Amino acid sequence: MSTPRVALVTGATTGLGFALCRALAQAEVAVAVTGRSRSDAEHAAAQLRREGHEQVLGLALDVTDPVSTSRAVTDIHRTFGRLDILVNNAAVAIDPRAAASTVALEVFEATLAVNTTGALRMIQHALPLMRTGGSARILNVVSHMASLGEMTTSTSPAYAVSKTALLAVTRKLAAELAEDDSDIAVNAASPGPVDTRMNYRPGAQSPEDAASTMLWLLLDEKVPSGGFFHGRDPLPW
Ligand SMILES: NC(=O)c1ccc[n+]([C@@H]2O[C@H](COP(=O)([O-])OP(=O)(O)OC[C@H]3O[C@@H](n4cnc5c(N)ncnc54)[C@H](OP(=O)(O)O)[C@@H]3O)[C@@H](O)[C@H]2O)c1
């Protein structure tokens, strides 16, 4: 039997991240379920093992901490020997109802530290191991609010800007990877409104339904690179 593909999902103890881990495990991908709290990550991994998925590892991972991101990749290398899929799902939305002219800069910087720099840090630490495999996929979870056309007063400035910056990171990385001989696709996708701790709006879809809209970018044999999608539909920059 060949070694299964291996995925790392950040911010995966709850919400969309956990649903993505479950969907990947159901597709017979070995999964590192990661979270800031080691016990929450181990608890979430144990839940998936109880559901019959043996190749699941719970790991502590804070995307703002370089020691933590590096250690998580080392642990995955030691346990599975490879890494094929990275999902940058971890995010904070801590500036609700703020305005760009007055948002606290500490909040602005803290948001970018997780949503943008944290995702890039994760990519930088994961890429060397991902490059050793045949092909790999990176998915940056963004939002419809990332689009420059959505920069209205009704969205949170720090959150929206952090996700727009993550779109730019996606494009820069895709351009770089296209110039080497690796088969690593990097894309950004918005799930739309999801019923999680981050979003209490009625009518939002379930985390499981939202996760299913993104799976093709992780599992299909051929995918584009440098795209911004909702489901299979491209979204405007
Ligand atoms: N819900 C929506 O309607 C919606 C819409 C568009 C996009 N999204 C995107 O979907 C993704 C998942 O969000 P969600 O809705 O599932 O919300 P969520 O349940 O709040 O999940 C966010 C996750 O990020 C983790 N996290 C926060 N800071 C972190 C850090 N420094 N290091 C590692 N993990 C960290 C949280 O972990 P802790 O438990 O430790 O705090 C949590 O597990 C996010 O990228 C979000 O922007 C969501």
The ligand as an SDF file (V2000), in Angstrom:
LIG
                    3D

 48 52  0  0  0  0  0  0  0  0999 V2000
  -17.3770   31.7110    9.4600 N   0  0  0  0  0  0  0  0  0  0  0  0
  -17.5330   32.4250    8.3490 C   0  0  0  0  0  0  0  0  0  0  0  0
  -18.6370   32.8860    8.0150 O   0  0  0  0  0  0  0  0  0  0  0  0
  -16.3580   32.6720    7.4450 C   0  0  0  0  0  0  0  0  0  0  0  0
  -16.5620   33.4010    6.2680 C   0  0  0  0  0  0  0  0  0  0  0  0
  -15.4870   33.6280    5.4230 C   0  0  0  0  0  0  0  0  0  0  0  0
  -14.2300   33.1270    5.7500 C   0  0  0  0  0  0  0  0  0  0  0  0
  -14.0560   32.4290    6.9050 N   0  0  0  0  0  0  0  0  0  0  0  0
  -12.7100   31.9220    7.1940 C   0  0  0  0  0  0  0  0  0  0  0  0
  -12.8010   30.5520    7.5330 O   0  0  0  0  0  0  0  0  0  0  0  0
  -11.6750   30.2090    8.3620 C   0  0  0  0  0  0  0  0  0  0  0  0
  -12.1530   29.4200    9.5660 C   0  0  0  0  0  0  0  0  0  0  0  0
  -12.9420   30.2510   10.4010 O   0  0  0  0  0  0  0  0  0  0  0  0
  -14.1710   29.7040   11.2490 P   0  0  0  0  0  0  0  0  0  0  0  0
  -15.3680   30.3650   10.7320 O   0  0  0  0  0  0  0  0  0  0  0  0
  -14.1220   28.2190   11.3110 O   0  0  0  0  0  0  0  0  0  0  0  0
  -13.8900   30.3680   12.6780 O   0  0  0  0  0  0  0  0  0  0  0  0
  -13.3310   29.7820   14.0540 P   0  0  0  0  0  0  0  0  0  0  0  0
  -14.1600   28.6360   14.5050 O   0  0  0  0  0  0  0  0  0  0  0  0
  -13.1600   30.9580   14.9280 O   0  0  0  0  0  0  0  0  0  0  0  0
  -11.9140   29.1940   13.6330 O   0  0  0  0  0  0  0  0  0  0  0  0
  -10.7570   29.9610   13.5960 C   0  0  0  0  0  0  0  0  0  0  0  0
   -9.6330   29.0790   14.0830 C   0  0  0  0  0  0  0  0  0  0  0  0
   -8.4010   29.8200   14.0010 O   0  0  0  0  0  0  0  0  0  0  0  0
   -7.6580   29.5010   15.1510 C   0  0  0  0  0  0  0  0  0  0  0  0
   -6.6300   30.4850   15.4620 N   0  0  0  0  0  0  0  0  0  0  0  0
   -6.7840   31.7810   15.8350 C   0  0  0  0  0  0  0  0  0  0  0  0
   -5.5890   32.3170   16.0820 N   0  0  0  0  0  0  0  0  0  0  0  0
   -4.6560   31.3460   15.8430 C   0  0  0  0  0  0  0  0  0  0  0  0
   -3.2420   31.2810   15.9180 C   0  0  0  0  0  0  0  0  0  0  0  0
   -2.5000   32.3350   16.3160 N   0  0  0  0  0  0  0  0  0  0  0  0
   -2.6280   30.1170   15.5910 N   0  0  0  0  0  0  0  0  0  0  0  0
   -3.3400   29.0490   15.2080 C   0  0  0  0  0  0  0  0  0  0  0  0
   -4.6790   29.0210   15.1490 N   0  0  0  0  0  0  0  0  0  0  0  0
   -5.3250   30.1810   15.4580 C   0  0  0  0  0  0  0  0  0  0  0  0
   -8.6950   29.3930   16.2620 C   0  0  0  0  0  0  0  0  0  0  0  0
   -8.1190   28.6530   17.3170 O   0  0  0  0  0  0  0  0  0  0  0  0
   -8.4510   28.9080   18.8730 P   0  0  0  0  0  0  0  0  0  0  0  0
   -9.5540   27.9300   19.1400 O   0  0  0  0  0  0  0  0  0  0  0  0
   -7.1770   28.5840   19.5460 O   0  0  0  0  0  0  0  0  0  0  0  0
   -8.8700   30.3440   19.0220 O   0  0  0  0  0  0  0  0  0  0  0  0
   -9.8150   28.6510   15.5430 C   0  0  0  0  0  0  0  0  0  0  0  0
   -9.6230   27.2550   15.6220 O   0  0  0  0  0  0  0  0  0  0  0  0
  -10.9840   31.5280    8.6930 C   0  0  0  0  0  0  0  0  0  0  0  0
   -9.8720   31.7110    7.8530 O   0  0  0  0  0  0  0  0  0  0  0  0
  -12.0410   32.5660    8.3870 C   0  0  0  0  0  0  0  0  0  0  0  0
  -11.4870   33.8200    8.0780 O   0  0  0  0  0  0  0  0  0  0  0  0
  -15.0830   32.1850    7.7530 C   0  0  0  0  0  0  0  0  0  0  0  0
  1  2  1  0
  2  3  2  0
  2  4  1  0
  4  5  1  0
  4 48  2  0
  5  6  2  0
  6  7  1  0
  7  8  2  0
  8  9  1  0
  8 48  1  0
  9 10  1  0
  9 46  1  0
 10 11  1  0
 11 12  1  0
 11 44  1  0
 12 13  1  0
 13 14  1  0
 14 15  2  0
 14 16  1  0
 14 17  1  0
 17 18  1  0
 18 19  2  0
 18 20  1  0
 18 21  1  0
 21 22  1  0
 22 23  1  0
 23 24  1  0
 23 42  1  0
 24 25  1  0
 25 26  1  0
 25 36  1  0
 26 27  1  0
 26 35  1  0
 27 28  2  0
 28 29  1  0
 29 30  1  0
 29 35  2  0
 30 31  1  0
 30 32  2  0
 32 33  1  0
 33 34  2  0
 34 35  1  0
 36 37  1  0
 36 42  1  0
 37 38  1  0
 38 39  2  0
 38 40  1  0
 38 41  1  0
 42 43  1  0
 44 45  1  0
 44 46  1  0
 46 47  1  0
M  CHG  2   8   1  16  -1
M  END
$$$$
